[in-house]
Amino acid sequence: MRPAYLLLCLSVLLDGFGAPARAADVRAASPGSDSSFSLGAFAGGHVFSEGTNLGVVGGEQNSDGARDGVLGGVRASVAVGHWFVAEAELAGLATEDRTYQRKARILGYRVNALAPLRVGNFRPFVLVGAGAMQVASSDAQGAAGLALDTKAEVHTGIGFDYRLLESVSVRGDARVLQVPGKESWGLATDVEAMLGATVSFGGRSLSAQAARDSAVPPVIAAEPPTHALAPSEATLQVSTAEPVSAGPPAEVLPSGSVESPPAAIAPDALAVVAGVQTVSDLLERAREIRFESGTTKFTDSSLAFLDALAVALVNAPAVILEILVHTADSGDAKRDLSISRRRAEAIKYALVGKGVSVDQLLATGRGSEHPVAPNLTRTGRLRNERVEIHRISSPARGR
């Protein structure tokens, strides 16, 4: 069986294995938000079939064709969404003819369509394309050597793209090319292998998609308050919490700023939630606590839950809770653990600032070591980036 057909079958097989993951990611992706532009360079080798007639012209063959050679070139590509990349390539190849060993320079012009099989740091893909090969210059003397000539070609291939840095990746390709053969009706099969580097600009690099969605820059824990803010007894019939001494000093961001915990609960809000919410009611709703990407700052939708939890804990002073914070996998386990610990501390001192005793709270960061879903999709990463709250102590007649 011809190499072209083998590679095509392998491409179809890989595409079939990648289809379920792509279908899940497409449902979670934002179609227009992840486009990017990339520039790259590559080098490799081209193996000519003995039947290729590039540079072989005239009634009497002037050469047996071109020898295998080393190629290099550049490419530019545009990623449209997550699962389609269009690119153009310009390649140069140094070779010589098989018969007279006369040097020749060949140029290749290609356009390709790529279909990535997954997102993440390692991204395999399949591709199809078309173009032309041109003998641009030759040292042929008379009929001895490769003649100036241009032939069309089509090709298929497989490859991979692996992210090394935020916007820099290494890429490998293996391709088979169908080119006109020496026989008037025939085709010949050439083979290429290439390795190169790619730099992405704008949007999100496709090879970096999963890591970007879950990556977090260094942030700090919220500074614990120096005293508790008790609710008004005229509004809510509960005893005020005793003042709390300052916790560990806050770390300072490069800008010198420190993230502050949410303000104390308004007395009216306490009066509303205290009568209907208990600690037990709220434990299963811990996932309502969310953070803005890459920070310890709570989203606006988290504040009502924090208010309700603070009221319940003020009403149950003997209850002790452990706050567990998990993150998605960003590819850096130390960074994941650091952000989870800081977020856990941010929750703890936000509650302390609302009147909860610091002795009622234990903050623990778990990093990305305990996922509940694959990190390959946006939906999976959102599920893994979660908060859990567990009761570890309560009075004999607790709530």
N, C-alpha and C positions, 0 to 999 in steps of 0.2 A: 504493500500500500504506500502511496506517495506521502512524503513528510507533510505536505500541505493538508492532506485529508486527516492525518493523525492529529496535527495541531488544531485543526478546526473542531474535530470531535472532542479533544481535551478542553477547548475553550467552551464549547456548549455544555460539557459536563460540569465544569467549574461554575458556569453561570447558573446552572440548575441548583447546585448546592448553595449558592449565594442568594437565591431568590427569596426564601423565607425571611432571612435577616433584612433584605432590602425592603420587603413588604412591611415589616414591623417598623422600620425606621421611617419609611415614607409617611406612615400614618402620624408619626410624632414630629416630623420635620416641618419647618416653615419653608415653603417652596422657593421664595425669592430672596431669602435672607442670607444664603450661604454661598453666593457666587464669589469667585476669586479669579485673578489673573496671575499667570505664572510664566517665568522665563527659565530656561534650562539649557544645559550643554551636555553632550554625550560623546562617547567614543566606543569603538567596538570593532567587529570584523564582519566582512561580507564574503560568503562562499558562493561563487558562481557555478551554476550547472554547466557541464560540458556542452549541453544543448542550447545554451543561451546565445542568441545571435546579435546581441548588442555590439555594434562596431564592425559587424560582419556584413558587408554589402557587395553588390555587383553580382554578375553571373558567375564569376570564379571567386571562390572564397579567398579573401585576403588574409585571413587568420582563423585559427581554431577558437577564437573567443578570448575573453579576459581571464586572467588569473585571480585567485582569491586575494583580497587586499584589506588594509586597515582603513576604517572610516571614522569620521568625526563630524560633529555638526551642532546646530543650535535648534531650539524649538520654543514656540510660544503657544500657550494654551489658555482657554477660558473654561472654567467650571460653571455649569448652569445647574444650580441646585446641588443635590448630593450625588446624583447618579448618572450624570452625563458630562463628558469633557470633550470639547472640540479643540483640535490643535493643528498647527502647521509646522513642518520641519524643513530644514535645508541641510543636506549632508554632502560631504566631500569624500571622495575615495581615490586613493593612489593605487594604481595597478599597472600591469603590463600585459601584452598579448601573449598567448601560449606558444605561438609558433616562432616569432622573431624576438621576443623579449623587449619590444619597444615600449617605453614608458607611456602611460596615458593617465589623464585626470578625468574622473567621472563625477558628475553632480547628480544629486537626487532631490527631487521636489515632492513632498508628500503632504497630504491632509489625512488626519485620523479622527476617528470617533471612538472614545473610550467609555466603557461601562464598568465602574468600580463595583466590586462584589461586597464590600463592607466599608464602614468608616472606622477610624481608629488610627493608632500610630502605624500599624502595618495594614496596608490597603492593597490587596491583589486586584487585578483588573483584566479584562479582555478588550481587544481592539480590532477594528477593521479599518482599512484605508485604501487609498489609491494615489497614484502620482505618475512620475516619469523619471527615467534615468537617461542622462545625456553624456556622451563622450564629448567633453567640452574642449579638450586639447589632447594632442597625441604627437609622439615623436616618430610616427610612421613615415617611412620613406617610400614614396610611390604606393604600390599595393602592399608593401610589407608593414604590417602593424594594424592597429585598430583604426578604423575610419571614423570621422566625426559623424555622430549618429544620435538619434533620440528614440527611445522606445517607452511606451506606456506600461504600467504595471499595477497590479492590485495585490494587497497583502492582508494577512490576518496574523494575530499574535496574542500572547499572554505576557503578563509582567507583574511587577509589584512596585509600590511606592512606600518607603519607610521614613517616618519623620525622625530627624536627628535633633533639630532645634525647633523653636516656635514656628518659623516660617521656612525652614530649610529641610529638604528631604533628599534621600538618595533613591534613584529609580533604576530598575533593570527591565529589559525587554528581550523577548525572543520572538522572531517573526519568520514567516515563510512568504516568499514573493512569487507570484505567477507572472512570468514575462514571456514575450514571444520567443518561440524556438526556431531553430534553423530550418525545420520542415515547415512548409507553407501553411499547414493546418494545425501545427502543434504548439504546445506551451512547454516551457521549461520552468523548473522550480529552483529558485535561489533561497538561501538561508542567511539570516542576520542575527547577531546577538550584540546587545549594547548595554552599557552601564553609564549612568550620568547623575547629575545633581540638579535640583529644581529649587527655585526661590519663589514664594507666593506673595502676592500683594493684594491688599483690599479684601473685604469680606472675611471668610474663614477658610483657611487652607483645608482642602478636602482630607488630606492625610492627617490633619490635626483636629478634625472635628470633635471626636469624642473627648480628647483631652481638653480642648478649649471650653467645652460645655461644663466640665467639672473642675477645671484648674482654679486654684485660689492663690492670690498673692499674699505675702505675709501681712497679717493684720494683728490687732491686739485685743485683749480682753477689755471689757468696759471697766472703768475705775469704780470700785465699790464705794458706796456713800459712807460718810463718816457718822451718820446717825439715821435712824429709821424715821419715816414720815407716817405718823399714826393717823388713822381716819378720825373724824369728829364723832365723839360719843353722842352728841345730840342727834346725829343723823343715823348712826348704826350702833346698836346696843352690844358692842364687843369691847373687850379691854384692849387698850393700845399696846403695841409691842414695845419692849424696852429698847433703848438706844443700842445700836450695834457698832462695835469698834471697826475701824477701817481694816479692810482685807489687805492682801498683798498689793504693793504699788503697781499701778498700771504701766504697761510698756508704752513707749512713745513712738509714734510713726515717724518716718523720715521727715514729714512736714512739721513735726512737733505737735500735732493735734492729737487729741484723745477722744475716742468715741464715748459718748455719754449714755447711761441707761435711760430707759423711758421714764417720764415723770411719774410721781406718785399718783395713786388712783384718786380721782375726784370723789368727794364724799357722796354725791348723788349716785355715781356709778356703783359705789360699794353697796349702797342701800338697795339698788335694783338687783344686783347679782347674788348678794349674800343669801337671800332667802330661798333661792332655787338651785344653787349649785353646791355640791360637796366635793371633797377630794376624790372620792370614788367615782363620782359622775365625770370628772375631768380627766382622769388618767388615760382613758382610751382616746382622748382628743389631742394628745401631745403633738401629733403630726401637724396640727394647725400652726405651730410655731415654725416660721420660715425666716430665712435671712436673705438679704440682698446679695447678689453674686459676689463672692470673693471677700465678704466683709463680715463683721459681727453686728451689723445693723439690722434690726428687725424690720420685716415688711409691715406695712400698715395693717394688713389683715391679721397679724399676730397679736396686736395690742389688746384687743378685747379678751382674748383667751388668757393672756398674762394677768389682766385685771381680775378675771374670774378666779383664776388659780390662786392669786395672792389673797383674795377675800376668803376662799375656802381654807387656806393654810392659817390665816389669822384666827379663824374660828376653831381650828383644830391644832392648838399649839404643841401637842405631843406627837403629832404625825411627822415622820422624817421621810423625805423623798430622795431618791437618787435620780439625777438628770443625766441621761446618756445621749450623746450626740454622735451621729455617724455622718460620713461624707461619701460621695461617689469617688471612684478611683481616678485620680488625675495623672497617674503614672509616677508620682512622687510620694511614697508612703510617709516620709517624715513630714512633708508639708500637710498631707491629709490629717495626720495625727495632731499637728500643731493647731490647725484651724478648728478641728473638732473640740479640742480642749478649751480654746479661747471662746468658742461659741457657748460651750457648757457654762463657763464662768460668767459670760454675759447674761445668760438666763438667770443664773443664781443671784447675781447682784441686782438685776432688774427687779426680781421678786423682793429682795431685801430692801430695795428702795421704796417698795410699796407697803412696807410694814411687816414683812415676814422675818422671823428670827433666822439669823445666819446658821444657827445650830440645827435648823430643820432641813437643811439642804446640803446635798453632796453632789458635786459636779464632776463628771467623768467624760473624757473624750475617747472615742473608740477608733477614730480614723476611718479607713476604708476596708478594714479587715473582715467585716461582717456584712457583705452585701446580701440583699434579699431579691435582687434581680440582676440580669446581665447589664454591664456598663456600656454595651454597644449601641444602645438607643437612648434618645433623650428621655423617653418615658422611664426606662430602667434607671438612668442616673438620678432622676427626680425621686424615684422610690427609695434609692439608696441614701440620698441626702435627707436624713430624717432625724427627729427627736423622739426619744422614748423616756417616759417617766415612770418609775416603779416605787411603790411603798416599801420601805425597809424597816419601819417601826411605827407603831401606833398604840394608843392607850387601850385598855381592856374594853372600854366602851367607846370606841372611836366611831367616826362617821363613815 
